[in-house]
Amino acid sequence: MRALARRNWSTLVLLGPPLLFLVVAFAFPLARVIWGSFFAPDFTLQFYERMWTVPVYGRVFWITLKISALTTLFCILLGYPAAYFLASVRPGTRQMLLLCVIVPFFLSVLVRNYIWMILLQKTGLLNQALARLGLVREPLDLMYNETGVLIAMVNMLLPYVIFPVLSSLLAIPPELRQASASLGAGAVRTFWRVTLPLSLPGVAAGGLLVFIVALGFFITPALLGGPKQMMISNLIEFSVRQVLNWPFAFALADTLLVGTLLLYFAYVRLLGGRMPRTGFP
């Protein structure tokens, strides 16, 4: 009994402060947001009804889903070959290349967005390089549109796909590829029948992570997008700071949170929550 009580006390000491912090810094504000969307000050559903009855808000939701889905697609298309290459090189070389993937995280998101503004504007470095090479006559419109937002978001979220996919690829026993080759399968057939199916949990985990993070992106659409690329986070900020409509902002935030939770539970339901193993040799 003493050993059990001592263990329970140790658990309380270790978990108590983090749980208290989460309650104060997350659970309580979240409860306040949910309450504020329904009671302003009396119970009402007008703010939720407004989201579905006013067409402009439906368009904002559609733009958010579209940009998030395209960002996820491009991150998977670019991140899987990168992870496959990293898994095929020697461990020492892999560590050096992984450092190149991690380095961008050392920079602030705001700084990285300003760098993209310097690169993508009409007088930016990219347009200047294309003009000097004679590839374009007029500067390309790469900012204040969907193209600029996608380029910057894919750049920032690409590592979130590379790492889970790399973990899945490194977890595949080499004996499976050797067995496939011994049965007469070539490199392409081995990839399609062995490597790709076994790495799909990593692809799904990375895609889910990118999509969830992209749903709440704020700085990139605000700096690189135009009025036609307003996302939900930008609409929440506009409702809070510009029109001071806090209950409507709360309703938007609750809707985004519920959609994210439903997406996560769908992932767990369909894939059984099979997350790739972490750790790189």
C-alpha positions as CSV (number, residue, x, y, z in Angstrom):
1,M,0.0,0.0,0.0
2,R,2.8,2.4,0.8
3,A,4.5,1.6,-2.5
4,L,1.2,2.3,-4.3
5,A,0.7,5.5,-2.5
6,R,4.2,6.6,-3.1
7,R,3.8,5.9,-6.8
8,N,0.5,7.8,-7.0
9,W,2.1,10.7,-5.2
10,S,5.1,10.7,-7.6
11,T,2.7,10.6,-10.6
12,L,0.7,13.5,-9.2
13,V,3.9,15.6,-8.6
14,L,5.1,14.9,-12.1
15,L,1.9,15.3,-14.0
16,G,0.2,17.9,-11.8
17,P,2.0,21.1,-13.0
18,P,1.7,20.2,-16.7
19,L,-2.0,19.4,-16.3
20,L,-2.6,22.6,-14.3
21,F,-0.9,24.6,-17.0
22,L,-3.0,23.0,-19.8
23,V,-6.2,23.7,-17.8
24,V,-5.3,27.3,-17.2
25,A,-3.7,28.1,-20.6
26,F,-5.9,25.9,-22.9
27,A,-9.0,24.3,-21.4
28,F,-10.3,27.4,-19.7
29,P,-9.8,29.7,-22.7
30,L,-11.4,27.0,-24.9
31,A,-14.4,26.7,-22.7
32,R,-14.7,30.5,-22.7
33,V,-14.6,30.5,-26.5
34,I,-17.3,27.8,-26.8
35,W,-19.5,29.6,-24.2
36,G,-19.1,33.0,-25.9
37,S,-20.2,31.6,-29.3
38,F,-23.6,30.5,-27.8
39,F,-24.3,33.2,-25.2
40,A,-24.0,36.8,-26.2
41,P,-25.3,37.4,-23.5
42,D,-28.4,35.2,-24.0
43,F,-28.4,31.8,-25.8
44,T,-28.4,32.2,-29.6
45,L,-27.4,30.3,-32.7
46,Q,-27.4,33.3,-35.0
47,F,-23.6,33.3,-35.3
48,Y,-23.5,29.8,-36.6
49,E,-26.5,30.4,-38.8
50,R,-24.7,33.4,-40.3
51,M,-21.8,31.3,-41.4
52,W,-24.0,29.1,-43.6
53,T,-26.5,31.7,-44.8
54,V,-24.1,34.4,-45.9
55,P,-22.3,33.2,-49.1
56,V,-19.1,35.1,-48.5
57,Y,-18.3,33.1,-45.4
58,G,-19.0,29.8,-47.2
59,R,-16.5,31.0,-49.8
60,V,-13.9,31.6,-47.1
61,F,-14.4,28.1,-45.8
62,W,-14.0,26.8,-49.4
63,I,-10.8,28.8,-50.0
64,T,-9.4,27.5,-46.7
65,L,-10.1,23.8,-47.6
66,K,-8.9,24.3,-51.1
67,I,-5.5,25.9,-50.2
68,S,-5.0,23.4,-47.3
69,A,-5.7,20.4,-49.6
70,L,-3.5,21.7,-52.4
71,T,-0.7,22.4,-49.9
72,T,-1.0,18.8,-48.6
73,L,-1.0,17.4,-52.1
74,F,2.1,19.3,-53.1
75,C,3.9,18.5,-49.9
76,I,3.3,14.8,-50.4
77,L,4.4,14.9,-54.0
78,L,7.6,16.7,-53.1
79,G,8.2,15.2,-49.7
80,Y,7.9,11.5,-50.6
81,P,10.8,11.5,-53.1
82,A,12.9,13.5,-50.7
83,A,12.2,11.1,-47.9
84,Y,12.9,8.1,-50.2
85,F,16.2,9.6,-51.2
86,L,17.1,10.3,-47.6
87,A,16.3,6.7,-46.7
88,S,18.5,5.3,-49.5
89,V,21.7,7.1,-48.5
90,R,24.2,6.3,-45.8
91,P,23.4,7.3,-42.2
92,G,26.1,9.9,-42.0
93,T,25.0,11.5,-45.2
94,R,21.4,11.3,-44.1
95,Q,22.2,13.2,-40.9
96,M,23.8,16.0,-42.9
97,L,20.9,16.3,-45.3
98,L,18.4,16.2,-42.4
99,L,20.2,19.2,-41.0
100,C,19.4,21.1,-44.2
101,V,15.7,20.2,-43.7
102,I,15.7,21.3,-40.1
103,V,17.6,24.6,-40.6
104,P,14.5,26.6,-41.9
105,F,12.9,25.9,-38.5
106,F,15.5,28.1,-36.9
107,L,14.0,31.1,-38.6
108,S,10.9,32.9,-37.6
109,V,7.8,32.2,-39.7
110,L,7.4,36.0,-40.1
111,V,11.0,36.3,-41.4
112,R,10.5,33.5,-43.8
113,N,7.4,35.1,-45.2
114,Y,9.2,38.4,-45.7
115,I,11.9,36.5,-47.6
116,W,9.3,35.0,-49.9
117,M,7.9,38.5,-50.4
118,I,11.4,39.6,-51.6
119,L,11.7,36.6,-53.9
120,L,8.2,36.6,-55.4
121,Q,7.3,40.3,-55.9
122,K,7.3,41.7,-59.5
123,T,10.7,43.3,-58.9
124,G,11.9,40.4,-56.8
125,L,14.9,38.1,-57.3
126,L,12.9,35.4,-59.1
127,N,11.4,37.7,-61.7
128,Q,14.7,39.4,-62.2
129,A,16.4,36.0,-62.8
130,L,13.7,34.9,-65.2
131,A,14.0,38.2,-67.1
132,R,17.8,38.0,-67.4
133,L,17.5,34.4,-68.8
134,G,15.0,35.6,-71.3
135,L,12.3,33.3,-70.1
136,V,9.7,36.0,-69.5
137,R,9.0,39.4,-71.0
138,E,6.7,40.7,-68.3
139,P,7.1,40.0,-64.5
140,L,5.0,37.1,-63.3
141,D,2.3,37.7,-60.8
142,L,3.5,35.5,-57.9
143,M,2.2,37.5,-55.0
144,Y,-1.1,38.6,-53.7
145,N,-2.7,35.5,-55.2
146,E,-3.1,31.8,-54.6
147,T,0.2,30.9,-56.2
148,G,2.3,32.9,-53.8
149,V,0.4,31.5,-50.8
150,L,0.8,27.9,-52.0
151,I,4.5,28.3,-52.7
152,A,5.3,29.7,-49.2
153,M,3.0,27.3,-47.4
154,V,4.5,24.2,-49.2
155,N,8.0,25.5,-48.4
156,M,7.1,25.9,-44.7
157,L,5.2,22.6,-44.2
158,L,7.2,20.3,-46.4
159,P,9.3,18.9,-43.4
160,Y,6.1,17.8,-41.8
161,V,5.8,15.2,-44.5
162,I,9.4,14.3,-44.9
163,F,10.0,13.2,-41.3
164,P,7.0,10.8,-40.9
165,V,7.5,9.3,-44.4
166,L,11.2,8.9,-43.7
167,S,10.4,7.1,-40.4
168,S,8.1,4.7,-42.2
169,L,10.7,4.0,-44.9
170,L,13.4,3.3,-42.3
171,A,11.1,1.0,-40.4
172,I,10.7,-1.3,-43.4
173,P,13.0,-4.4,-43.0
174,P,15.5,-4.6,-45.8
175,E,14.8,-8.3,-46.0
176,L,11.5,-7.6,-47.6
177,R,13.1,-5.8,-50.5
178,Q,15.7,-8.6,-50.8
179,A,12.9,-11.2,-50.8
180,S,11.1,-9.3,-53.5
181,A,14.2,-9.1,-55.6
182,S,14.9,-12.8,-55.1
183,L,11.4,-13.6,-56.5
184,G,12.2,-11.8,-59.7
185,A,10.7,-8.4,-59.0
186,G,12.5,-5.3,-60.3
187,A,13.1,-2.1,-58.5
188,V,9.9,-0.5,-59.8
189,R,7.7,-3.5,-58.9
190,T,9.3,-3.8,-55.5
191,F,8.5,-0.1,-54.8
192,W,4.9,-0.4,-55.9
193,R,4.2,-3.8,-54.2
194,V,6.4,-3.5,-51.0
195,T,7.8,-0.1,-50.2
196,L,4.9,2.2,-51.1
197,P,2.1,0.1,-49.2
198,L,4.3,-0.1,-46.1
199,S,5.1,3.6,-46.1
200,L,1.5,4.7,-46.5
201,P,0.9,5.2,-42.7
202,G,3.8,7.8,-42.8
203,V,2.2,9.5,-45.8
204,A,-1.2,9.6,-44.1
205,A,0.3,10.9,-40.9
206,G,2.3,13.6,-42.7
207,G,-0.6,14.6,-44.9
208,L,-2.9,14.9,-41.9
209,L,-0.4,17.0,-40.0
210,V,0.2,19.3,-43.0
211,F,-3.6,19.7,-43.6
212,I,-4.4,20.5,-40.0
213,V,-1.6,23.0,-39.7
214,A,-2.5,24.6,-43.0
215,L,-6.1,25.1,-41.9
216,G,-5.0,27.5,-39.2
217,F,-2.3,29.4,-41.3
218,F,-2.6,33.1,-40.8
219,I,0.6,35.1,-41.5
220,T,1.2,33.6,-45.0
221,P,-2.2,34.4,-46.4
222,A,-2.1,37.8,-44.8
223,L,1.2,38.8,-46.3
224,L,1.4,36.9,-49.6
225,G,-2.3,36.5,-50.4
226,G,-4.8,39.0,-51.6
227,P,-8.4,39.7,-50.5
228,K,-9.6,36.8,-52.6
229,Q,-7.3,34.4,-50.6
230,M,-8.7,35.1,-47.1
231,M,-8.7,32.1,-44.9
232,I,-10.6,31.3,-41.8
233,S,-7.9,32.5,-39.5
234,N,-7.8,35.8,-41.3
235,L,-11.5,36.1,-41.0
236,I,-11.3,35.5,-37.3
237,E,-8.7,38.2,-36.9
238,F,-10.8,40.6,-39.0
239,S,-13.9,39.9,-36.8
240,V,-11.9,40.5,-33.6
241,R,-9.8,43.5,-34.5
242,Q,-11.7,45.3,-37.2
243,V,-15.4,44.8,-36.4
244,L,-15.1,43.8,-32.8
245,N,-17.5,40.9,-33.3
246,W,-16.1,38.5,-30.7
247,P,-19.0,36.0,-30.6
248,F,-18.8,35.5,-34.4
249,A,-15.1,35.0,-34.2
250,F,-15.7,32.5,-31.4
251,A,-18.2,30.6,-33.6
252,L,-15.6,30.5,-36.5
253,A,-12.9,29.2,-34.2
254,D,-15.3,26.5,-32.8
255,T,-16.2,25.4,-36.3
256,L,-12.6,25.2,-37.3
257,L,-11.8,23.2,-34.1
258,V,-14.7,20.7,-34.7
259,G,-13.7,20.2,-38.3
260,T,-10.1,19.5,-37.3
261,L,-11.2,17.0,-34.6
262,L,-13.5,15.2,-37.1
263,L,-10.7,15.0,-39.5
264,Y,-8.4,13.5,-36.9
265,F,-11.0,10.9,-35.7
266,A,-11.6,10.0,-39.4
267,Y,-7.9,9.3,-39.8
268,V,-7.9,7.1,-36.6
269,R,-11.0,5.3,-37.8
270,L,-9.8,4.6,-41.3
271,L,-6.2,3.8,-40.6
272,G,-6.4,2.6,-37.1
273,G,-4.1,5.3,-35.9
274,R,-1.1,3.5,-37.2
275,M,1.6,6.2,-36.7
276,P,5.1,5.6,-38.1
277,R,7.8,4.8,-35.7
278,T,10.2,7.6,-34.9
279,G,13.9,7.6,-34.6
280,F,16.6,7.8,-37.2
281,P,19.6,5.4,-37.2
